[in-house]
């Protein structure tokens, strides 16, 4: 089964046993969670496809939270020539790593 879920303002194409990084969720490590914002569900061959308007009714994706930590540092550099303006900043975004356990249509 393949599904497209929406979380954190982004959409993810997932299969069972996939491990994905999503925007930070307030869940403990080892806990289970359910994504109810399922936009599309399909079988492996693509013969049976359910497209939601905007969500597929009765469909949900169950996932297990593996870890919650900060991502790699992203460096932001601002520079303007001839006026001695230079700024360098860094940012590390929080994320939650989840493993997709079950896709129910």
ChimeraX attribute file (.defattr): number of C-alpha atoms within 10 A of each C-alpha:
attribute: neighborCount
match mode: 1-to-1
recipient: residues
	/A:1	17
	/A:2	17
	/A:3	25
	/A:4	17
	/A:5	20
	/A:6	17
	/A:7	15
	/A:8	9
	/A:9	7
	/A:10	9
	/A:11	14
	/A:12	15
	/A:13	14
	/A:14	19
	/A:15	20
	/A:16	16
	/A:17	12
	/A:18	12
	/A:19	17
	/A:20	15
	/A:21	16
	/A:22	19
	/A:23	15
	/A:24	16
	/A:25	15
	/A:26	8
	/A:27	15
	/A:28	14
	/A:29	14
	/A:30	12
	/A:31	12
	/A:32	16
	/A:33	17
	/A:34	14
	/A:35	15
	/A:36	17
	/A:37	19
	/A:38	26
	/A:39	22
	/A:40	20
	/A:41	27
	/A:42	18
	/A:43	14
	/A:44	11
	/A:45	9
	/A:46	11
	/A:47	8
	/A:48	10
	/A:49	15
	/A:50	18
	/A:51	15
	/A:52	14
	/A:53	9
	/A:54	10
	/A:55	17
	/A:56	17
	/A:57	15
	/A:58	9
	/A:59	19
	/A:60	20
	/A:61	23
	/A:62	17
	/A:63	23
	/A:64	20
	/A:65	19
	/A:66	18
	/A:67	16
	/A:68	20
	/A:69	12
	/A:70	12
	/A:71	13
	/A:72	11
	/A:73	11
	/A:74	11
	/A:75	10
	/A:76	10
	/A:77	10
	/A:78	9
	/A:79	11
	/A:80	9
	/A:81	7
	/A:82	6
	/A:83	7
	/A:84	8
	/A:85	9
	/A:86	10
	/A:87	10
	/A:88	9
	/A:89	10
	/A:90	10
	/A:91	12
	/A:92	12
	/A:93	12
	/A:94	15
	/A:95	17
	/A:96	21
	/A:97	19
	/A:98	24
	/A:99	20
	/A:100	21
	/A:101	17
	/A:102	16
	/A:103	21
	/A:104	12
	/A:105	17
